[in-house]
Amino acid sequence: MQPATKKQKTSSTVTLYSYWRSSCSWRVRIALAMKEIQYDYVAVHLLNNGGEQLAENYATKNPSRELPTLEIDGLCLAQSVPIIEYLEETRSNGPHLLPSDPAQRAVVRRVSEIIASGIQPVQNLRVLKYVMAKHEEPAEKTTQKLAWGKHWITDGFVALEAVLADTAGTCCVGDEVTMADCCLVPQVYNANRFGCDMTKFPIITKINEHLCQLSAFIAAHPSKQPDAQ
């Protein structure tokens, strides 16, 4: 599902503030596509002008100065996992991103949080900037950034692989796409960016390969976004 054009904007318009390579924004783009929700795309560049997410006009929408932010139903929502849960709870169209069974729902949330709370925050831009600031030479900054990201993603994937050994089918939890899968694909993309050895994680790799062939995941890919570089 492609973002809605400006001509389609109405009082009920859904607006996503996103950056093409933001993994948290990417999760929400997948969920929006799965739920067949059209939306306006507003690019917020994480690097230009010191980071457009840090500007005061954006902070009024999201005081955490992070992406994504989703305007929907008269609300201004932030944090990708709660946004996806809101879409699940308010939109009946498309597949269920959280199972109806409480036990399975807990499994989906567990896998999602391993990524969204345990892995991604440690290797996000804000942390990487802090790591790089401790070094003066540009080459060393890059070396340390890549080493940091690779270490923490690999560390998190060891645990994730073990969990998925018990939960996975073609997707993270069984054979149906859930919120966990919305979280997985962007994190694998990051793992490849940081040079992680994905041969150590055959279950993660197999699930990712399956998901990346689905239309909603293709539409949400960074390369398909209006601000892709």
Rosetta silent file (secondary structure, phi, psi, omega in degrees, C-alpha in Angstrom):
SEQUENCE: MQPATKKQKTSSTVTLYSYWRSSCSWRVRIALAMKEIQYDYVAVHLLNNGGEQLAENYATKNPSRELPTLEIDGLCLAQSVPIIEYLEETRSNGPHLLPSDPAQRAVVRRVSEIIASGIQPVQNLRVLKYVMAKHEEPAEKTTQKLAWGKHWITDGFVALEAVLADTAGTCCVGDEVTMADCCLVPQVYNANRFGCDMTKFPIITKINEHLCQLSAFIAAHPSKQPDAQ
SCORE:     score description
SCORE:     0.000 S_00000001
   1 L     0.000  120.768 -179.274    0.000    0.000    0.000 S_00000001
   2 L   -84.633  151.952  176.364    1.549    3.267   -1.118 S_00000001
   3 L   -56.363  145.906  177.164    1.239    6.500    0.904 S_00000001
   4 L   -66.556  151.362  176.860   -1.766    8.638   -0.010 S_00000001
   5 L   -82.803  163.942  179.038   -1.112   11.687   -2.161 S_00000001
   6 H   -60.946  -29.473 -179.468   -1.696   15.202   -0.923 S_00000001
   7 H   -65.734  -22.070 -178.084   -4.767   15.448   -3.167 S_00000001
   8 H   -87.278   -2.026 -172.476   -6.424   12.743   -1.092 S_00000001
   9 L   -67.829  129.100  177.590   -6.003   14.620    2.171 S_00000001
  10 L  -134.096 -176.134 -179.998   -9.231   15.089    4.123 S_00000001
  11 L   -64.630  -20.669  179.351  -10.210   15.765    7.711 S_00000001
  12 L   -99.484   15.703 -177.315   -9.815   12.049    8.367 S_00000001
  13 L   -61.567  140.393  172.008   -6.338   11.869    6.844 S_00000001
  14 L   -97.679  130.607 -178.173   -3.752    9.654    8.508 S_00000001
  15 E  -124.089  126.297  177.240   -0.294   11.251    8.589 S_00000001
  16 E  -109.273  123.467  172.033    2.946    9.405    9.281 S_00000001
  17 E   -92.242  118.180 -166.586    6.067   11.329   10.228 S_00000001
  18 E  -145.835  163.517  169.282    8.835    9.049    9.070 S_00000001
  19 L  -128.745  137.965 -169.251   12.397    8.724    7.836 S_00000001
  20 L   -54.050  -35.797 -175.933   13.069    6.245    5.065 S_00000001
  21 L  -107.287    9.912  174.639   15.667    4.241    6.992 S_00000001
  22 L   -71.586  118.447 -177.682   14.186    4.598   10.484 S_00000001
  23 H   -68.076  -32.651  178.665   13.521    1.034   11.635 S_00000001
  24 H   -68.046  -41.229  175.717   10.833    2.172   14.083 S_00000001
  25 H   -64.546  -38.378 -179.343    9.020    4.054   11.317 S_00000001
  26 H   -60.207  -41.778  177.623    9.439    1.041    9.065 S_00000001
  27 H   -55.387  -45.276 -177.992    7.574   -1.172   11.561 S_00000001
  28 H   -69.553  -37.161  177.063    4.608    1.168   11.421 S_00000001
  29 H   -60.299  -40.143  177.489    4.731    1.391    7.627 S_00000001
  30 H   -62.228  -47.109 -178.838    4.440   -2.400    7.479 S_00000001
  31 H   -61.868  -42.333  177.686    1.474   -2.367    9.857 S_00000001
  32 H   -61.289  -41.141  178.760   -0.268    0.386    7.881 S_00000001
  33 H   -67.877  -40.757  178.510    0.229   -1.592    4.688 S_00000001
  34 H   -62.092  -37.386 -178.953   -1.017   -4.799    6.309 S_00000001
  35 L   -86.605    0.877  177.867   -4.119   -2.952    7.522 S_00000001
  36 L    57.686   44.092  179.941   -4.568   -1.323    4.091 S_00000001
  37 L  -102.516  119.757  175.248   -4.557    2.165    5.589 S_00000001
  38 L   -78.143  150.292 -176.240   -3.671    5.003    3.251 S_00000001
  39 L  -155.623  155.880  169.986   -1.652    7.829    4.729 S_00000001
  40 E   -85.949  139.978 -177.588    0.229   11.004    4.003 S_00000001
  41 E  -106.594  120.774  175.354    3.975   10.695    4.381 S_00000001
  42 E  -114.041  115.168 -178.175    5.897   13.555    6.003 S_00000001
  43 E   -77.517  132.168  174.514    9.649   13.075    5.850 S_00000001
  44 L  -123.745  105.613 -173.508   11.652   14.041    8.934 S_00000001
  45 L   -77.566  125.544 -174.908   15.359   13.776    8.110 S_00000001
  46 L   -77.548  -10.221 -176.472   17.350   12.433   11.036 S_00000001
  47 L  -119.102  -34.174 -177.618   20.637   13.994    9.881 S_00000001
  48 H   -61.722  141.012  176.786   19.891   17.207    7.956 S_00000001
  49 H    54.841   36.028  179.927   20.267   20.457    9.879 S_00000001
  50 H    79.346    3.058 -179.087   21.491   18.588   12.916 S_00000001
  51 L   108.814  104.358 -177.029   18.431   16.343   12.841 S_00000001
  52 H   -66.365  -20.573  177.609   14.987   17.634   11.907 S_00000001
  53 H   -69.282  -14.506 -179.362   13.450   15.510   14.683 S_00000001
  54 H   -90.708   -8.334 -178.456   15.137   17.835   17.181 S_00000001
  55 L   -67.512  148.913 -175.692   13.398   20.968   15.878 S_00000001
  56 H   -62.966  -36.483 -178.378   10.895   22.627   18.181 S_00000001
  57 H   -66.420  -28.634  175.175    8.023   22.381   15.692 S_00000001
  58 H   -80.880  -35.543 -179.433    8.417   18.608   15.619 S_00000001
  59 H   -62.298  -24.979  176.512    8.902   18.351   19.386 S_00000001
  60 L   -66.523  -26.425  177.115    5.422   19.774   19.882 S_00000001
  61 L   -86.797  -38.234 -176.517    4.123   16.610   18.228 S_00000001
  62 L  -139.515   94.411 -177.491    6.589   14.205   19.824 S_00000001
  63 L   -58.895  -21.479  176.877    8.437   15.499   22.919 S_00000001
  64 L   -73.927  -12.045  179.340   10.797   12.513   22.718 S_00000001
  65 L    56.379   43.994  179.515   12.002   13.969   19.395 S_00000001
  66 L  -127.432  168.393  173.129   11.971   10.528   17.845 S_00000001
  67 L  -112.593  151.205    2.510   10.299    8.800   14.918 S_00000001
  68 L   -92.041  169.695  164.283    7.696    7.731   14.106 S_00000001
  69 E  -127.993  135.998 -179.736    4.739    9.912   14.956 S_00000001
  70 E  -123.937  122.156  173.946    1.321    8.968   13.606 S_00000001
  71 E   -96.412  120.114 -175.192   -1.619   11.364   13.429 S_00000001
  72 E  -158.540  138.511  176.590   -4.824    9.355   13.259 S_00000001
  73 L    56.689   32.867 -178.923   -8.383    9.675   14.587 S_00000001
  74 L    77.048    6.947 -178.945   -7.599   13.110   15.998 S_00000001
  75 E  -109.677  158.688  174.674   -4.728   11.648   18.024 S_00000001
  76 E  -121.543  100.772 -172.003   -0.986   12.146   17.844 S_00000001
  77 E  -101.352  147.450  177.592    0.593    8.783   18.609 S_00000001
  78 E  -137.320  166.038 -176.388    4.240    7.909   19.213 S_00000001
  79 L    73.892  119.923 -168.694    6.337    4.786   19.848 S_00000001
  80 H   -62.810  -42.048 -177.307    6.012    2.104   17.198 S_00000001
  81 H   -65.604  -48.993  174.523    4.734   -0.807   19.292 S_00000001
  82 H   -60.041  -34.347  177.019    1.838    1.143   20.887 S_00000001
  83 H   -62.664  -46.809  179.879    1.012    2.565   17.453 S_00000001
  84 H   -62.803  -40.197  178.088    0.777   -0.920   15.958 S_00000001
  85 H   -64.811  -36.839  176.862   -1.346   -2.079   18.877 S_00000001
  86 H   -63.658  -43.865  178.301   -3.663    0.904   18.367 S_00000001
  87 H   -61.014  -39.983  179.060   -4.069    0.020   14.690 S_00000001
  88 H   -64.758  -39.713 -175.245   -4.867   -3.558   15.655 S_00000001
  89 H   -79.165  -18.734 -175.151   -7.431   -2.475   18.234 S_00000001
  90 H  -115.810   -8.880 -176.723   -9.202    0.083   16.045 S_00000001
  91 L  -124.874  117.976 -178.415   -9.006   -1.333   12.503 S_00000001
  92 L   -85.806  -18.122 -178.955  -10.736   -4.573   11.581 S_00000001
  93 L   -72.593  153.122 -179.751   -9.492   -4.596    7.988 S_00000001
  94 L    78.673  177.408 -178.233   -6.448   -6.646    7.112 S_00000001
  95 L   -72.653  160.064  175.084   -4.929   -9.486    9.125 S_00000001
  96 L   -77.691  124.662  179.603   -4.746   -9.534   12.900 S_00000001
  97 L   -89.152   -9.156  171.282   -1.301   -8.384   14.025 S_00000001
  98 L  -129.445  129.371 -178.861   -1.942   -9.697   17.525 S_00000001
  99 L   -64.625  155.987  177.624   -3.485  -13.156   18.014 S_00000001
 100 L   -74.324  -28.580  179.624   -6.802  -13.500   19.794 S_00000001
 101 L   -73.126  125.418 -176.162   -5.385  -16.155   22.130 S_00000001
 102 H   -58.711  -37.991 -179.468   -3.843  -14.450   25.203 S_00000001
 103 H   -66.063  -44.324  178.258   -0.938  -16.890   25.406 S_00000001
 104 H   -67.890  -34.994  176.978   -0.021  -16.409   21.752 S_00000001
 105 H   -62.172  -39.676  178.165   -0.473  -12.667   22.114 S_00000001
 106 H   -65.045  -36.562  177.841    2.056  -12.723   24.937 S_00000001
 107 H   -64.577  -44.838  178.498    4.502  -14.612   22.711 S_00000001
 108 H   -60.120  -43.860  178.941    4.126  -12.023   19.949 S_00000001
 109 H   -64.975  -36.902  178.767    4.720   -9.227   22.439 S_00000001
 110 H   -61.722  -50.748  179.922    7.758  -11.021   23.818 S_00000001
 111 H   -61.625  -42.245  179.506    9.390  -11.367   20.411 S_00000001
 112 H   -59.284  -44.088 -175.672    8.481   -7.779   19.536 S_00000001
 113 H   -75.879  -27.452  172.653   10.013   -6.418   22.714 S_00000001
 114 H   -55.135  -40.511  179.807   13.226   -8.422   22.371 S_00000001
 115 H   -82.311  -53.848 -170.268   13.763   -6.326   19.261 S_00000001
 116 H   -72.105  -28.630 -179.994   11.988   -3.060   20.062 S_00000001
 117 H  -108.567  -30.928 -173.489   13.210   -2.741   23.655 S_00000001
 118 H   -95.658  -32.753 -174.619   16.274   -4.969   23.833 S_00000001
 119 H  -105.649  -60.455 -170.871   18.142   -4.605   20.528 S_00000001
 120 H   -59.426  -41.970 -177.363   17.205   -1.541   18.496 S_00000001
 121 H   -62.330  -26.776 -177.793   17.482    1.141   21.220 S_00000001
 122 H   -77.580  -20.048 -178.473   21.098    0.182   21.943 S_00000001
 123 H  -118.053   18.408 -178.646   22.140    0.686   18.312 S_00000001
 124 L   -80.257  174.853 -171.449   19.948    3.626   17.334 S_00000001
 125 H   -60.207  -41.266 -177.679   21.243    6.941   16.064 S_00000001
 126 H   -61.037  -42.926  178.800   21.203    8.720   19.414 S_00000001
 127 H   -69.876  -42.045 -179.817   23.400    6.077   21.037 S_00000001
 128 H   -62.130  -37.486  177.088   25.714    5.852   18.024 S_00000001
 129 H   -62.541  -39.142  178.553   26.277    9.604   18.116 S_00000001
 130 H   -64.673  -42.984  179.021   27.303    9.297   21.771 S_00000001
 131 H   -63.350  -45.314 -177.567   29.702    6.476   20.935 S_00000001
 132 H   -67.937  -30.347 -178.423   31.241    8.379   18.018 S_00000001
 133 L   -65.485  -16.343 -179.948   31.648   11.562   20.060 S_00000001
 134 L   -81.750   -1.688 -177.358   34.239    9.804   22.192 S_00000001
 135 L  -128.049  149.323 -174.837   36.614    9.626   19.219 S_00000001
 136 L   -97.313  -42.176 -175.870   38.234   12.376   17.173 S_00000001
 137 L   -75.953  132.313  179.971   39.291   10.763   13.902 S_00000001
 138 H   -54.229  -42.102 -179.292   36.491   10.250   11.361 S_00000001
 139 H   -63.786  -39.008  179.631   37.756    6.782   10.460 S_00000001
 140 H   -69.989  -36.330  175.979   37.802    5.760   14.108 S_00000001
 141 H   -57.066  -46.944 -179.172   34.301    7.151   14.611 S_00000001
 142 H   -64.939  -43.543  179.748   33.053    4.903   11.810 S_00000001
 143 H   -59.137  -46.919 -177.840   34.981    1.886   13.087 S_00000001
 144 H   -69.270  -36.709  177.923   33.602    2.254   16.594 S_00000001
 145 H   -61.088  -48.243 -177.913   30.058    2.886   15.350 S_00000001
 146 H   -66.825  -39.657  179.661   30.056   -0.293   13.275 S_00000001
 147 H   -64.657  -41.087 -179.959   31.677   -2.366   16.025 S_00000001
 148 H   -63.185  -51.754 -178.758   29.129   -1.156   18.581 S_00000001
 149 H   -61.516  -43.761 -179.715   26.123   -1.863   16.400 S_00000001
 150 H   -61.404  -42.951 -178.980   27.429   -5.251   15.300 S_00000001
 151 H   -61.175  -50.010 -172.786   28.107   -6.329   18.892 S_00000001
 152 H   -76.081  -32.482  175.519   24.701   -5.444   20.294 S_00000001
 153 H   -68.638  -44.498  178.170   22.654   -6.695   17.366 S_00000001
 154 H   -60.236  -45.286  178.720   24.549   -9.986   17.387 S_00000001
 155 H   -57.964  -44.531  179.463   24.107  -10.280   21.146 S_00000001
 156 H   -69.221  -35.945 -179.173   20.369   -9.700   20.825 S_00000001
 157 H   -68.998  -27.870  175.763   19.987  -12.056   17.878 S_00000001
 158 H   -59.139  -47.579  178.340   21.506  -14.920   19.875 S_00000001
 159 H   -67.150  -43.614 -177.823   18.574  -14.685   22.288 S_00000001
 160 H   -61.957  -42.903  179.285   16.044  -14.037   19.533 S_00000001
 161 H   -59.082  -40.656 -179.934   17.161  -17.069   17.530 S_00000001
 162 H   -66.114  -40.352  178.342   16.695  -19.278   20.577 S_00000001
 163 H   -66.208  -44.821 -178.132   13.193  -17.953   21.203 S_00000001
 164 H   -65.402  -24.835  176.872   12.180  -18.321   17.553 S_00000001
 165 H   -59.044  -26.649  179.742   13.309  -21.951   17.602 S_00000001
 166 H   -98.890  -18.427 -171.497   10.240  -22.569   19.777 S_00000001
 167 H  -112.728  -21.954 -166.896    7.780  -20.098   18.253 S_00000001
 168 E   -81.142  147.098  162.252    8.435  -19.799   14.520 S_00000001
 169 L  -118.092 -119.605  170.961    6.657  -21.219   11.523 S_00000001
 170 L   -78.244  -19.300  177.826    7.072  -19.275    8.316 S_00000001
 171 L  -117.867 -178.171 -175.885    6.725  -16.170   10.501 S_00000001
 172 L   -61.862  -39.737  179.282    8.016  -15.303   13.963 S_00000001
 173 L  -126.859   97.577 -177.055    5.014  -16.830   15.719 S_00000001
 174 E    73.114 -148.713 -172.961    3.447  -19.544   13.628 S_00000001
 175 L  -111.063    6.634  179.421    2.553  -18.967   10.006 S_00000001
 176 L  -111.483  141.325  178.144    0.653  -15.676   10.203 S_00000001
 177 L   -65.302  132.955  177.323    2.206  -12.205   10.082 S_00000001
 178 L  -133.138 -178.197  177.000    2.082  -10.451   13.445 S_00000001
 179 H   -56.074  -33.271  179.767    3.538   -7.395   15.129 S_00000001
 180 H   -59.872  -38.305  179.660    6.672   -9.446   15.802 S_00000001
 181 H   -70.736  -33.449  174.891    7.318   -9.700   12.066 S_00000001
 182 H   -60.303  -32.246  179.706    6.843   -5.941   11.675 S_00000001
 183 H   -82.519  -34.034 -173.009    9.729   -5.583   14.120 S_00000001
 184 H   -65.935  -50.653 -171.301   11.944   -8.328   12.715 S_00000001
 185 H   -59.577  -46.505  177.161   12.478   -7.223    9.122 S_00000001
 186 H   -61.783  -32.133 -179.127   13.824   -3.718    9.883 S_00000001
 187 H   -72.912  -33.331  174.509   16.176   -5.184   12.475 S_00000001
 188 H   -66.009  -39.239  175.434   17.610   -7.688   10.004 S_00000001
 189 H   -57.047  -45.700  178.178   18.194   -4.783    7.622 S_00000001
 190 H   -63.669  -40.259  179.469   20.152   -3.051   10.381 S_00000001
 191 H   -58.505  -41.693  178.408   22.086   -6.236   11.101 S_00000001
 192 H   -68.530  -36.721  177.145   23.244   -6.338    7.497 S_00000001
 193 H   -61.463  -36.570 -177.563   24.177   -2.648    7.592 S_00000001
 194 L   -91.152    4.059  174.057   26.407   -3.282   10.589 S_00000001
 195 L    78.361   26.427  177.900   28.020   -6.365    9.088 S_00000001
 196 L   -67.883  145.357  178.342   26.547   -9.015   11.378 S_00000001
 197 L   -82.317   97.330 -174.660   27.220  -12.616   10.372 S_00000001
 198 H   -76.734   -8.457  175.565   23.705  -13.764    9.569 S_00000001
 199 H   -66.495  -17.451  178.176   24.829  -17.338    8.898 S_00000001
 200 H   -77.061  -11.599 -171.702   24.732  -17.723   12.693 S_00000001
 201 L  -128.929   69.636 -174.928   20.991  -17.058   12.646 S_00000001
 202 H   -66.481  -31.876  179.944   19.316  -19.403   10.133 S_00000001
 203 H   -70.124  -47.574  177.169   15.824  -19.122   11.619 S_00000001
 204 H   -56.885  -45.203 -177.612   15.881  -15.319   11.598 S_00000001
 205 H   -63.262  -43.243 -178.775   17.245  -15.367    8.056 S_00000001
 206 H   -65.379  -43.256  178.038   14.606  -17.794    6.769 S_00000001
 207 H   -62.549  -44.970 -178.913   11.726  -15.816    8.289 S_00000001
 208 H   -60.634  -42.546 -179.979   13.106  -12.559    6.923 S_00000001
 209 H   -62.183  -39.351  177.789   13.423  -14.004    3.424 S_00000001
 210 H   -65.601  -48.016 -175.919    9.794  -15.124    3.524 S_00000001
 211 H   -64.313  -37.595 -175.945    8.476  -11.819    4.841 S_00000001
 212 L   -68.067   -8.937  176.183   10.413   -9.723    2.346 S_00000001
 213 L   -91.749   -7.961 -177.389    8.455  -11.363   -0.483 S_00000001
 214 L   -83.499  144.973 -171.990    5.085  -10.165    0.882 S_00000001
 215 H   -60.570  -40.177 -178.733    3.494   -7.120   -0.739 S_00000001
 216 H   -64.724  -36.710  179.951    3.066   -5.116    2.472 S_00000001
 217 H   -73.838  -34.602  176.368    6.725   -5.572    3.359 S_00000001
 218 H   -64.670  -45.649 -178.690    7.821   -4.643   -0.149 S_00000001
 219 H   -63.736  -31.654 -176.107    5.745   -1.434   -0.037 S_00000001
 220 H   -86.211   -7.368 -175.369    7.175   -0.483    3.371 S_00000001
 221 L   -60.124  144.357 -179.957   10.822   -1.021    2.385 S_00000001
 222 H   -51.262  -38.466 -177.258   13.087    2.048    2.729 S_00000001
 223 H   -65.061  -17.226 -178.381   13.837    2.083   -0.988 S_00000001
 224 H   -94.054   -1.297 -174.615   10.141    2.630   -1.741 S_00000001
 225 L   -86.377  152.581 -176.073    9.757    5.738    0.439 S_00000001
 226 L   -59.423  -28.721 -177.297    9.469    9.289   -0.949 S_00000001
 227 L  -100.927   14.681 -178.765   12.605   10.432    0.866 S_00000001
 228 L   -59.032  139.846 -178.981   14.753    7.402   -0.028 S_00000001
 229 L  -121.930    0.000    0.000   18.367    8.288   -0.800 S_00000001
